[in-house]
Each structure stands twice: as C-alpha cells, then as structure tokens.
Amino acid sequence: RPPSTTQWQTQSHGRTIQDSLEARLSGLLRVQTTIAGAGRTDAGVHAKAQVFHFDLPTTSLSSLGLRPEHTSEDAAAAVQLRMTGLSENCGLPSSIQVLSVIPAPGGDAFHARDSCIGKRYVYTVREGLGTPFNARYSWALGRSKMCDLEAMRLAAAH
C-alpha cells in the first residue's frame, strides 16, 4: 500500500508530513500553526527521528485544558498526549508517528534547522534478490550478484 504522505516539506498538493503535522497542531491548538523541521526529505526517502519545532501561543493553552500559569513542560505533555500513539488516536496518518514532545532546549533561541548538530544517511544494499518486505527501504543487486567488499573498502579509503 502506498504511503499517505510523500516528502517532508510543504508542497502544493498538501500531502506532505509537514502539512499533516501542521493541520493536526492547528486543529488541536485552534490557531494556524506552522512548524519548522531540522531538514527535509525527498519523495521516497524515510526520515527517522526527524526534529521539528513550533511556537505555542499562550492563547492556545486553554485548548489543551491548561491555564497561563502552567509550565512549558505541562504544555508539552498535553500536546504529546494528543499526538502520540496509534494513528486512530493521534489524528495523524499511519505513515507519521510523533515519538515525543518536549519544550525546546534554550527556549526561543532554539530553531530545529539552525540548532541541528548532525544528520546520518543510511543506504542499504542487499546481495541477491530483495523481498517485497524490504523493497522500499533497500536496493537489491539482483540474482546471484554479490558485493565486492575489497573494492568497496578500497573506494572508501579514498
């Protein structure tokens, strides 16, 4: 089954991860909410542990059942409660999962993109034939083909 979203960053077709997260947050907070991600992905590329941030206006605290005297930790816990878990409970497509919501370290000085300290890219090559279970996440060499590990080590040394 094809994923219900394509890539990270907002596009005109409105089916991106950013679009889905912004729609859910906007509905939850009852105010138009824009997020900023630590990076972006191309169509077909999968992001694991992508970080994003959004500003939570004090006026939106009541939509979470909170009052202005509640802490940023209280607000993060309230948003996390409503955005994590199974897709039928969190209001997001099944292809998107929020793992946690925490107050931004450094407060207003934090920006998901500018505060990013690293990214890791993983490419998976399978010897022989692939399977339908991993076809979206790896590249199969094909029948009877094997990696030339010595040539790969030599190339990596340069």
C-alpha beads as a LAMMPS data file, in Angstrom:
LAMMPS data file: protein, C-alpha beads

158 atoms
157 bonds

1 atom types
1 bond types

-500.0 500.0 xlo xhi
-500.0 500.0 ylo yhi
-500.0 500.0 zlo zhi

Masses

1 110.0

Atoms # bond

1 1 1 0.000 0.000 0.000
2 1 1 1.483 3.377 -0.913
3 1 1 2.206 5.801 1.926
4 1 1 -0.369 8.503 2.559
5 1 1 2.277 11.218 2.507
6 1 1 5.158 11.968 0.185
7 1 1 8.029 14.064 1.474
8 1 1 8.686 16.330 4.438
9 1 1 8.341 19.918 3.213
10 1 1 5.013 21.545 2.283
11 1 1 4.069 21.151 -1.395
12 1 1 1.110 22.422 -3.421
13 1 1 -0.658 19.017 -3.273
14 1 1 -0.844 19.245 0.536
15 1 1 0.049 15.634 1.316
16 1 1 3.406 16.078 2.997
17 1 1 4.483 15.259 6.518
18 1 1 4.740 18.963 7.343
19 1 1 1.192 19.551 6.039
20 1 1 -0.201 16.710 8.158
21 1 1 1.568 17.863 11.314
22 1 1 0.549 21.495 10.814
23 1 1 -3.086 20.525 10.202
24 1 1 -3.174 18.397 13.348
25 1 1 -1.484 21.056 15.502
26 1 1 -3.686 23.830 14.073
27 1 1 -6.804 21.856 14.945
28 1 1 -5.503 20.926 18.361
29 1 1 -4.369 24.448 19.280
30 1 1 -7.252 26.213 17.467
31 1 1 -4.840 28.585 15.736
32 1 1 -2.898 28.339 12.445
33 1 1 0.338 26.603 13.460
34 1 1 3.462 26.427 11.316
35 1 1 6.310 24.048 12.056
36 1 1 9.990 24.160 11.101
37 1 1 11.900 20.938 10.547
38 1 1 15.564 20.155 11.118
39 1 1 15.814 19.181 7.455
40 1 1 13.731 17.842 4.645
41 1 1 13.437 14.623 2.693
42 1 1 12.813 13.839 -0.934
43 1 1 9.902 11.701 -2.047
44 1 1 10.558 8.068 -1.158
45 1 1 13.191 8.892 1.458
46 1 1 12.380 7.954 5.030
47 1 1 13.307 10.131 7.996
48 1 1 13.827 8.525 11.358
49 1 1 13.859 10.793 14.419
50 1 1 13.208 13.995 12.460
51 1 1 13.004 17.026 14.770
52 1 1 10.658 19.966 14.289
53 1 1 9.560 22.889 16.392
54 1 1 6.529 25.150 16.610
55 1 1 5.588 28.151 18.699
56 1 1 2.795 27.641 21.198
57 1 1 0.913 30.875 21.827
58 1 1 -0.287 31.429 25.383
59 1 1 -3.778 31.928 23.948
60 1 1 -3.781 28.263 22.846
61 1 1 -3.209 26.849 26.330
62 1 1 -6.944 26.718 27.044
63 1 1 -7.472 24.418 24.034
64 1 1 -5.188 21.953 25.851
65 1 1 -7.067 22.345 29.133
66 1 1 -4.264 24.488 30.596
67 1 1 -4.041 27.966 32.110
68 1 1 -1.289 30.601 31.592
69 1 1 0.374 29.630 34.880
70 1 1 1.111 26.112 33.596
71 1 1 4.725 25.406 32.620
72 1 1 6.136 24.646 29.188
73 1 1 6.606 21.059 30.432
74 1 1 2.863 20.879 31.161
75 1 1 2.073 22.168 27.661
76 1 1 4.488 19.701 26.024
77 1 1 2.934 16.821 27.987
78 1 1 -0.569 17.906 26.903
79 1 1 0.441 18.071 23.219
80 1 1 2.304 14.751 23.482
81 1 1 -0.774 13.066 24.962
82 1 1 -2.809 14.139 21.925
83 1 1 -0.208 13.491 19.179
84 1 1 1.493 10.212 20.068
85 1 1 0.307 6.636 19.825
86 1 1 -1.693 4.848 17.175
87 1 1 -2.867 6.834 14.156
88 1 1 -6.528 6.359 15.050
89 1 1 -5.845 8.020 18.425
90 1 1 -3.428 10.814 17.484
91 1 1 -5.115 12.253 14.394
92 1 1 -2.148 11.687 12.053
93 1 1 -1.798 9.394 9.026
94 1 1 -0.426 5.938 9.864
95 1 1 2.786 6.791 7.958
96 1 1 3.625 9.527 10.511
97 1 1 4.447 8.918 14.153
98 1 1 5.339 11.540 16.744
99 1 1 7.590 9.939 19.343
100 1 1 7.788 12.725 21.904
101 1 1 7.058 16.394 22.537
102 1 1 9.390 18.384 24.779
103 1 1 9.936 22.085 25.440
104 1 1 12.619 23.476 23.139
105 1 1 16.041 23.494 24.778
106 1 1 17.164 27.095 25.090
107 1 1 13.617 28.431 24.730
108 1 1 13.144 30.998 21.959
109 1 1 16.800 30.631 20.878
110 1 1 16.113 27.100 19.590
111 1 1 15.365 26.505 15.916
112 1 1 15.073 22.941 14.622
113 1 1 17.097 23.653 11.464
114 1 1 19.708 26.032 12.879
115 1 1 20.220 24.019 16.084
116 1 1 20.686 20.688 14.275
117 1 1 24.062 19.159 15.168
118 1 1 24.095 16.302 12.684
119 1 1 22.348 14.036 10.224
120 1 1 23.004 10.436 9.322
121 1 1 22.191 8.843 5.990
122 1 1 21.902 5.063 5.689
123 1 1 21.912 3.255 2.368
124 1 1 21.115 -0.464 2.344
125 1 1 22.275 -2.768 -0.444
126 1 1 21.133 -6.385 -0.415
127 1 1 23.002 -9.131 -2.147
128 1 1 20.869 -11.275 -4.438
129 1 1 17.160 -10.734 -4.755
130 1 1 15.264 -8.429 -2.461
131 1 1 11.897 -9.159 -0.930
132 1 1 8.621 -7.257 -1.073
133 1 1 9.087 -6.530 2.645
134 1 1 12.274 -4.501 2.206
135 1 1 11.966 -3.283 -1.388
136 1 1 11.005 0.267 -0.351
137 1 1 13.955 0.565 2.030
138 1 1 16.869 -1.072 0.214
139 1 1 18.427 -1.727 -3.162
140 1 1 18.823 -5.349 -4.275
141 1 1 21.761 -6.254 -6.539
142 1 1 19.826 -8.957 -8.343
143 1 1 20.012 -12.695 -8.810
144 1 1 23.424 -14.251 -7.991
145 1 1 25.141 -10.877 -7.546
146 1 1 27.385 -10.172 -4.582
147 1 1 29.104 -7.069 -3.250
148 1 1 32.839 -6.790 -3.970
149 1 1 33.839 -5.925 -0.395
150 1 1 37.524 -5.399 -1.227
151 1 1 36.664 -2.920 -3.990
152 1 1 34.267 -1.156 -1.588
153 1 1 36.966 -0.885 1.119
154 1 1 39.435 0.463 -1.419
155 1 1 36.952 3.056 -2.690
156 1 1 36.049 4.105 0.865
157 1 1 39.728 4.713 1.655
158 1 1 39.938 7.481 -0.993

Bonds

1 1 1 2
2 1 2 3
3 1 3 4
4 1 4 5
5 1 5 6
6 1 6 7
7 1 7 8
8 1 8 9
9 1 9 10
10 1 10 11
11 1 11 12
12 1 12 13
13 1 13 14
14 1 14 15
15 1 15 16
16 1 16 17
17 1 17 18
18 1 18 19
19 1 19 20
20 1 20 21
21 1 21 22
22 1 22 23
23 1 23 24
24 1 24 25
25 1 25 26
26 1 26 27
27 1 27 28
28 1 28 29
29 1 29 30
30 1 30 31
31 1 31 32
32 1 32 33
33 1 33 34
34 1 34 35
35 1 35 36
36 1 36 37
37 1 37 38
38 1 38 39
39 1 39 40
40 1 40 41
41 1 41 42
42 1 42 43
43 1 43 44
44 1 44 45
45 1 45 46
46 1 46 47
47 1 47 48
48 1 48 49
49 1 49 50
50 1 50 51
51 1 51 52
52 1 52 53
53 1 53 54
54 1 54 55
55 1 55 56
56 1 56 57
57 1 57 58
58 1 58 59
59 1 59 60
60 1 60 61
61 1 61 62
62 1 62 63
63 1 63 64
64 1 64 65
65 1 65 66
66 1 66 67
67 1 67 68
68 1 68 69
69 1 69 70
70 1 70 71
71 1 71 72
72 1 72 73
73 1 73 74
74 1 74 75
75 1 75 76
76 1 76 77
77 1 77 78
78 1 78 79
79 1 79 80
80 1 80 81
81 1 81 82
82 1 82 83
83 1 83 84
84 1 84 85
85 1 85 86
86 1 86 87
87 1 87 88
88 1 88 89
89 1 89 90
90 1 90 91
91 1 91 92
92 1 92 93
93 1 93 94
94 1 94 95
95 1 95 96
96 1 96 97
97 1 97 98
98 1 98 99
99 1 99 100
100 1 100 101
101 1 101 102
102 1 102 103
103 1 103 104
104 1 104 105
105 1 105 106
106 1 106 107
107 1 107 108
108 1 108 109
109 1 109 110
110 1 110 111
111 1 111 112
112 1 112 113
113 1 113 114
114 1 114 115
115 1 115 116
116 1 116 117
117 1 117 118
118 1 118 119
119 1 119 120
120 1 120 121
121 1 121 122
122 1 122 123
123 1 123 124
124 1 124 125
125 1 125 126
126 1 126 127
127 1 127 128
128 1 128 129
129 1 129 130
130 1 130 131
131 1 131 132
132 1 132 133
133 1 133 134
134 1 134 135
135 1 135 136
136 1 136 137
137 1 137 138
138 1 138 139
139 1 139 140
140 1 140 141
141 1 141 142
142 1 142 143
143 1 143 144
144 1 144 145
145 1 145 146
146 1 146 147
147 1 147 148
148 1 148 149
149 1 149 150
150 1 150 151
151 1 151 152
152 1 152 153
153 1 153 154
154 1 154 155
155 1 155 156
156 1 156 157
157 1 157 158
